[in-house]
Amino acid sequence: MGLCFGSLYAPSTRSLSYESVSGQILETGDMRVFSFVELKAATKNFRSDALLGEGGFGKVYKGWLHHNTLTPAKPGSGFIVAIKKMNTESDQGFQEWKSEVNFLGSISHPNLVKLLGYCMEDEELLLVYEFMQKGSLESHLFRRHASTEPLCWNTRLKIAIDAARGLAFLHTSEKQVIYRDFKASNILLDGNYNAKISDFGIVKLGPSGGDSHVTTRVIGTIGYVAPEYMATGHLYVKSDVYGFGVVLLEIMTGLRAIDTMRPKTQQNLVEWIRPFLYEKRDIKSIMDAKLEGQYSIKAAIQVAQLTLKCIENDPKNRPSMQDVLHTLECVEAINVETKKSKKLRPRSEAFQHIQQPLYHHSAPM
């Protein structure tokens, strides 16, 4: 069964307008409609050695396409894409697949993953994305594979800024877009560690102003879901800001938002670490030990203070994503100035200012 691309679009999606110099609305979809046979060929018949990963939607495979025609290419030629194949037993199903096509087919932004096309034949639902070589922020922060490179402080900060730009872009639309599932695994990295937000199957459009959606089904990931949404089903634009704050906390500490392997009082990262964010003298004790000597304490304190604002229980007290982005850009400027000043000092003096970390992932009790 084929599907006309235009028939997927809801009028409200077409009428979106975004106030962003770096993003633009694509009034007509430029995505390609793939046949299932083409995507089988691109992935070598979905062979296991082409498997990139698996999520709630289904499995994601590496595929190869020709640059100009987007037709299947032999492995090693053309360019690589990521092909997500829906599990027919998945809870996320057709509505989420359609939402992703509708949403990513209507917008373009450097910090949102690009959807190149889709396939819908019989019961087969697939999505074809640009390939993000470095995988997810989650895989780098928590070293899922021994070969995964650890992230330095400057790279972590850059990734946070990129993700903030993407989320701010969504929030500043005429009809505000609520992402709903902001987490480290949904932040993907290209070969230069440029970060892009992915997975738009559960986004919500509107409401405007400070109003909330009221939903009967809370969707998201435990540990990142804002408390007001979890408790009442009320969903605000600033519910996303809470999730961003949790990711900032993961970036600082190198610890997962939820980890049942930690002692009971430490399993929820926000509840465990929040008290330490109030005291400047405690900030160094919660920083990831792998970041030793890489950051200025002034920068770390500013990120901690921003994190504390993002994870406020009352959404009205959280900053907007535009304010979050501005603060992170100021922190990045501090890093640049600190790096310059260290270069100007004699080598021996510079080393005297590197302090030993007080935190080894078990200090706060």
N, C-alpha and C positions, 0 to 999 in steps of 0.2 A: 504494500500500500504506500503510495507516495503522498506527499503533503506539500501544499503551496506555502512558501515562507510567509507571504503576506497574511495568510489566514491565522497565523499564530498571534498576531499583534492585537493587543487590546488598545482602544483609543487613548486611554490614560497614559499608556507607555509612550505612544508616539508624541504626545503633547508635552513631554518633559522638556524643560530647558534648564541648563546648568550654568551658573555664574562662575566660570573658571576659564582663565586664559589658556590653560594647558589641556583642557578637556573640550570635547565637542560632541554634539549630538549627530548621529548618522541618521538622517531622515528616512533613508531607504537602506534596507539591509544589504550588506556586501558579503554576507556569508555564503558559503557553498553548501548546496544540498548533496551529500554523498550517498552513494548506494552502499548497501551492506557488503556487496561483493568487493567494492573498492577498498573498504576499510579492513576486510579480511586480508586482502592482498597487501595492504600497507603494513599490517602487523604480523605478517607471515602466519596467517590463520589463527591469530591470537595465541601464539605459542608462548609457553611459560618463560622462555628466555627474553621475551619482549615485555614481560610484566613489570610495571614500575611500582605498583602498590595497590592497595584495596581499601575502600572506605564504605560508608553507609549506602552510597548510591550503587556501588559495584566495583569492578576492577578497572585499573587504568593501565593502558599499554603504550609502549613506545611504537610509533609508526614513522614511515618515511614517505614524503610526498615530493613531487617535482616542483620547483620554485614557481614557474610561470603558470602551469596548468592545474596544480593541486591534484594531480592524478597520482596513483600509487607509484612509488619508486623502489628500486632495490635497496636493501639495507646498506648503509654507507654512502649512498648517493642522495642527491636532493637535500632536503632538510628534515629534521626530526620534529614530530608533533606528539602531543599526548592525547590519547584516545580513550575516553571514559565510556565504558560499556555497562549499561544498567543491568543489575541483577533483577530478574523478573519477580523475585520474591522480596525485593527491597521495600521498606516502608516509605521511602521517599518518592518513588513512583513517578507517574506521568506528570502530575501537576508541578512537581519540583523541576522536572526536566523541561517542561514548557516554560516555566518561570525563568529558568536560566537562559533559554533561547531568546525569549522576549526581552529580557533585561540587557544581556550582553550584546544583543543584536542592535540595540538602540543607542549605545553610548561608546565613547572611546576616551581612554585616559591612560597616561603612562604608568599609573600605579594600580590599574585593574588588569587582570589577566585577560588576554584577547581570545575570544571565541572565534575560530576560523570557519566553523561549519557544524553541521549536524546530520544525523541519519535517523529516519523513522520508517521502518518497513516491518509490517506485521507486528510482532511483539518486540522487535528489536529497537531500542532507543540508545543512540550514541551521541557523544559530543566530542568535537575535535578542537583542541586548544593549542596555543603556542607552547612550546616545550621550555620548561624552566630548569636549566641545567643543574643548579645547586640544590634543588629540592625545597623542603619546607624549613622555616625558621625553627620549628620544633625539633627536626632531626639534627640540627646543628647545636642548639642549646643543650639538648639532652643526650647527644652522641649515641643515636640509635645504632650506628654502625661504627666500628673502630676506625674505619677509613675516613669518616666524616671529620672535616676540619673544625676545630674549635673557633669560635668567633671572638675577635678582639673587641675592646670597648668602642673604638671608633666605628667599626662595622656594625655593631649592635645599635649604636646611636643612629647611624645612617639608615638602617632598616626600619627603626622606629619612626623616623622622619618620613620615609617613603610611605609607610603604612598609614601614618597620620594624614598625609596628603590625599591618599586614596579615600579614606573615610571622611575627611572634610569635604571632598568633592561630592560624595554621596549626600552628605547632610545639607549642603548649600544649594540643592536643587530647588526649583520652584515648588515642587511637590516633594517634600523631604523624604529621602530614602533611608529606611532603617535596615541595617545589614542583618542584625539578629544573632550572628554566630561568629563574632570576632574572636579568634584564638590563634595560637602560634602555628598550628598545623594548616591553617588557611592562609598563611602568609608565605608566598613562594618566592624563590630567589633565582635570578638569572645568572649567567656566567660571571658577571661583575658585581654580584650581590645587590643588584637593584631589586627592591621588594615590590611585589604586586599582590593585591588581595584576590583571592579566588573563591569559588563555590557560592553562587548567588541564587541557589534554588529556593531559599526561604526568605528573601528580602521582602520588605513591606513598603508600600508607597504611602506617604503621609502618616499621620495628620500634620497639618501645619501648626506653627506656634508652639505653645507648651502643652497642647492637648496630647492625649494618649490614645493608642489603640487598646481595646479590651479584647483579649483573646481567650477562648475556652481551652486552647491547647498550647501549653508553653513549650516552645521549641528552642533548643540551644544545647550547650555543653555545660554540665555541672562544673562549677568552679569559675566559670566565666560569665554565667547568667546573672544579670543585675538583681538585687534582692527584691525590688518592687515588682519586677516581672515574675519572678519565681513565686512570690507570696500572693499576688493579686491578679496576675494576668495583664496588668497595665503595662504597655510597651511604649516607651518614649524614645526620641532620637538620642537622648543622653543615656539610655540603657546601653547603647553601643560604647559610650565613653567609659562606662564601668569595665566592660570587657577589655578595652584598650589599657586601662589601668592595671588589670591583672597581667596582661602581656608585658607591660613595663616592669612589673614586679618580677616576672620570670626572667626578663632580660638582665635585671640587676643581680638577682640571686643565683641564676642558673638552676633554679628548682621548679618543678612542675606545680601548676595551680592546685591539683589534687593528686596526692600520692598516698595510697593506703599502706605502703611499706614504711612510712615514717611513723613515729610514735603518735598516739591518738590525738594529742593536743597540737600536733604539728601537721596533720594530714591536709587541712585546708590552709593554703599558703597565705591568703588574705587575713584570715583570723589570727594566724600565728605571727606574721611579720608586721601587721599594722601598728602595734604599739611601738615598735622600734623606729618607725618612720617619723614619729613626733619629735624625737631627740636627735639633734645634729651629731652629738658625740657617739650615737649608736649606729650611724649609717655605715661606717666602714666595716662594722662587725657583720652586716648582712650581705655585703657584696660578695659575688662569686669569687672564690679564691683564685680562679684561673685568670682573673683580671688584675692581679697584683701589679702595681706600678704603672698601669696603663691609663689611669684617669686622675683628674684633679678632684680633691675632696669637695671643692666648691661645685663642680659639675654634678657629682654624685648626690650632693645634698639637694640641688635644684631638681634633679630627676625624682628624688624621693618625695620632695614636697609636692611636685606635680602628680605623682602616683597617688599620694594621699588624697588629693582633691578629686582625682578621677574615681576613686573607690568610695567616695562619700555615700552613705546609705540613702540620703535624700537626693534624688536626681536634680533638684533645683540648685543644689550646692555644687554640682559638678561643672567644670568649665566646658565651653563648646569645643568642638574639634579644631576650629580655627585658632582658638586660644592655646590649645594643647600644641598644635603645630608651631605656633609662634614661640612658645616657651622652649620647645626642643631645638628650634633653630638658634635661639640665644645660647642654649647649652653647647651646641656644636661650635658656636663662635668662641666660647670660653675654652673649649678644647684646642682650637686653632691657636689662640693666644698663648695658652699654656705650653704648647709644643714649641712655639717660637721662642718663648722665654727660656725654656730648657736648653735650646740650641745655643743661646747666647751665653749661658753659664759655663764655667769650666767643667769638664767631665766629672771630676771628683766631687764638686759641689752638687751637681745634678743628682748623683747617686745618693748623697746624704738625705735627699728629700723623698726617696722611695721608702715607704713604710711597709712593714710586714702586715699582711691581712690578719684580722682577728677572727675571721669567720671561716669555718671549714665545714659548712653545711650541717653542723650539729650544735652550733653555739647557742642560738636563741632557744631558751627552754621556758 
